[in-house]
Amino acid sequence: MAVSVHGEPNPSAVVAINANAIRKWLPLYRDQSAVELPAFVPLRASPKRPTEALAIIELSVGEQTVTVKWPTSDPEDCARFVRELAQ
């Protein structure tokens, strides 16, 4: 049976430890305190690609609403799209 770090059974982990090795290690390490590990390890996560600011435009067409998300770096094409959509 595999055991997790906290002592609970962990059937997903496969660990093969020789019983003779455990009998040898127990007297050597029995009186030593366990190393404290942090509960949280901070990581620096970066986005896969830079996020671009979006213009969000909601257009009501009868009882339906159309939401358009357009990059703010392209205002001319956004205006053209909205004008064509409104015709």
C-alpha positions, 0 to 999 in steps of 0.5 A: 500500500502506498502512503501519502505525505500526510499518512493517508492511504494513496492508491494512485501512488506506486511506491516499492520500498523494501521492508529490510530498508525500512527496518534499517532506517527506523533506528537511524531516523526515529528520534529526528524531527520531520522537516516542516514543508510550507503549505503553500508554495508561491509560483509566478504565473504569467499569461500565455499571451498578453491580454488586450483591452476590449470594447464591449458593445451591446446592441438591442435587436427587438427582444434579443441583445447582441454583444460584440467584444472588439479590441480597442486597438482597432477602432476603425474596423469596430465602427465599420462593423457596427455601422454595417450591422445597424443597416 
